């Protein structure tokens, strides 16, 4: 797992690689920011997100859009048990006292009509302002509001069109599974994003538009999603954090108990290890339970 941490005082990146079991199983966060899960499509890694949420604790979770891919469901209905399991996990966390805020994106924009409502404990907002433990004010939104400003040709190149993008991700998974047998973790879509000049320009333009919004709103930074590219850095003195996604990446932004903002980026190997550790702990708990009953 790669974890990038951005400190308020210095504004620098610190990257360390640590094992899932030693870190994730013990980590408590003040806030988790998650976006672009795309439940309702075959590219969603909802099972991985569910495993991650089992392994961490948070006082607050902000869902920054495209959690449910209503657009994909309208094209062709798809829903699997992993999606149900993740939704049950979120409601279970709400029941335990975790504050959950849902800010819809462009793929679940129908839910924007419900802004201001509380759905079984999940608060729906069009956007929000989050105040960190160290008193920074961060604007929270999905990020699709800037699509009309960006060059439409670059937007098409970035997404490859919704359907082509889905195909690229499915193909990437097949290739990645084969490469994992030889110890490699690689993504076709991530490779294209970092190598195609116009796509790189699109991402850079998006980041600077988002930061300009933070300046106009007189906040200390912004946390968003939308472009499926996890990032955490300072731009012109403002914090820019992008949650990435749970389709091609497995990433989230988190706030520590002291207010530090972190980027959590899990690779396939870390996720596999995390899943194994959770199953081991569940087995130990069940064994201890039976031993107690039999004592």
Residue pairs with C-beta under 8 A, 6 or more apart in sequence:
1 17
1 18
1 19
1 20
1 23
1 24
1 264
1 265
1 266
1 267
1 270
2 15
2 17
2 265
2 267
3 15
3 16
3 17
3 18
3 23
3 262
3 263
3 264
3 265
4 13
4 14
4 15
4 232
4 262
4 263
4 265
5 13
5 14
5 15
5 16
5 260
5 261
5 262
5 263
6 12
6 13
6 232
6 233
6 234
6 239
6 241
6 260
6 261
6 262
6 263
7 14
7 260
8 134
8 136
8 259
8 260
11 234
11 237
13 232
13 233
19 273
20 55
20 266
20 270
20 271
20 273
20 274
20 277
21 273
21 274
21 277
24 52
24 55
24 56
24 274
25 55
25 277
25 281
27 55
27 56
27 57
28 56
28 57
28 58
28 257
29 56
29 57
29 58
29 59
29 254
29 255
29 256
29 257
30 58
30 59
30 60
30 132
30 133
30 255
30 256
30 257
30 259
31 58
31 59
31 60
31 61
31 62
31 130
31 132
31 254
31 255
32 56
32 58
32 60
32 61
32 62
32 252
32 253
32 254
32 255
33 61
33 62
33 64
33 140
33 223
33 241
33 243
33 252
33 253
33 254
33 255
34 49
34 61
34 62
34 63
34 64
34 67
34 243
34 246
34 252
35 63
35 64
35 65
35 66
35 67
35 105
35 142
35 224
35 225
35 226
35 243
35 244
35 245
36 64
36 65
36 66
36 67
36 105
36 225
36 226
36 228
36 243
36 244
36 245
36 246
36 247
37 44
37 45
37 46
37 49
37 63
37 66
37 67
37 68
37 86
37 245
37 246
37 247
38 44
38 66
38 67
38 68
38 69
38 72
38 107
38 245
38 246
38 247
39 46
39 67
39 68
39 69
39 79
39 83
39 86
39 87
40 68
40 69
40 70
40 72
40 73
40 77
40 78
40 79
40 83
41 69
41 72
41 73
41 78
41 166
41 247
42 78
42 166
42 170
43 166
43 169
43 170
43 247
43 248
44 69
44 82
44 83
44 246
44 247
45 246
45 247
45 250
46 80
46 82
46 83
46 85
46 86
46 246
47 82
47 85
47 86
48 246
48 250
48 266
48 271
48 275
49 86
49 246
49 250
50 82
50 85
50 86
50 89
51 271
51 274
51 275
51 278
52 250
52 252
52 266
52 271
52 274
53 86
53 89
53 90
53 93
54 89
54 278
55 274
55 277
55 278
58 93
58 98
58 254
59 98
59 99
60 98
60 99
60 100
60 101
61 90
61 93
61 98
61 99
61 100
61 101
62 100
62 101
62 103
62 128
62 130
62 140
62 223
63 100
63 101
63 102
63 103
64 103
64 105
64 140
64 141
64 142
64 223
64 224
64 225
64 243
65 103
65 104
65 105
65 106
65 107
65 108
65 141
65 142
65 143
65 144
65 225
65 226
66 105
66 106
66 107
66 108
66 142
66 225
66 226
66 245
67 102
67 105
67 108
68 107
68 108
68 111
69 107
69 108
70 107
70 108
70 109
70 110
70 111
71 106
71 107
71 162
72 78
72 107
72 162
72 166
73 79
90 100
90 122
91 120
91 121
91 122
93 100
94 100
94 120
94 121
94 122
95 121
99 123
100 121
100 122
100 123
101 122
101 123
101 124
101 125
101 128
101 140
102 111
102 119
102 122
102 123
102 124
102 125
103 124
103 125
103 126
103 127
103 128
103 140
103 141
103 142
104 110
104 111
104 112
104 115
104 124
104 126
104 142
105 142
105 143
105 144
105 225
105 226
106 142
106 144
106 147
106 226
109 144
111 124
112 126
114 124
115 124
115 125
115 126
116 124
116 125
117 123
117 124
118 124
126 141
127 139
127 140
127 141
128 139
128 140
128 141
129 137
129 138
129 139
129 140
129 219
130 137
130 138
130 140
130 223
130 255
131 137
131 138
132 138
132 255
132 259
132 261
133 255
133 256
133 257
133 258
133 259
134 258
134 259
134 260
135 259
136 220
136 221
136 239
136 259
137 219
137 220
138 219
138 220
138 221
138 222
138 223
138 239
138 241
139 213
139 214
139 217
139 219
139 221
139 222
139 223
140 222
140 223
140 224
141 213
141 222
141 224
142 224
142 225
142 226
143 206
143 210
143 224
143 225
143 226
143 227
143 242
144 226
146 206
146 209
146 210
146 213
147 155
149 209
150 202
150 205
150 206
150 209
151 202
151 205
153 198
154 198
154 199
154 201
154 202
154 205
155 202
157 196
157 198
157 199
157 202
158 193
158 199
158 202
158 203
158 227
159 165
160 168
165 189
168 188
168 189
168 192
169 188
169 189
169 247
169 248
171 188
172 187
172 188
172 189
172 248
175 186
175 188
176 185
176 186
176 187
176 268
179 185
179 186
180 268
180 269
185 267
185 268
185 269
187 248
187 249
189 228
189 248
190 248
190 249
192 199
193 199
193 200
193 203
193 229
194 200
202 227
203 227
203 229
206 226
206 227
207 231
207 235
207 240
207 242
208 235
210 222
210 224
210 240
211 222
211 235
211 236
211 238
211 240
213 222
214 220
214 221
214 222
214 238
214 239
214 240
215 236
215 238
220 238
220 239
221 238
221 239
221 240
221 241
221 261
222 238
222 239
222 240
222 241
223 241
223 242
223 243
223 253
223 261
224 241
224 242
224 243
225 242
225 243
225 244
225 245
226 242
227 242
228 244
228 245
228 247
228 248
228 249
229 242
229 244
229 249
230 242
230 243
230 244
230 245
230 249
230 251
230 253
230 263
230 265
231 240
231 241
231 242
231 244
231 263
232 239
232 240
232 241
232 242
232 253
232 261
232 262
232 263
233 240
234 240
239 261
241 253
241 261
241 263
242 253
243 251
243 252
243 253
244 250
244 251
244 252
244 265
245 251
249 265
250 265
250 266
250 267
250 268
250 271
251 263
251 264
251 265
251 266
252 263
252 264
253 261
253 262
253 263
253 264
254 261
254 262
254 263
254 264
255 261
255 262
256 262
266 274
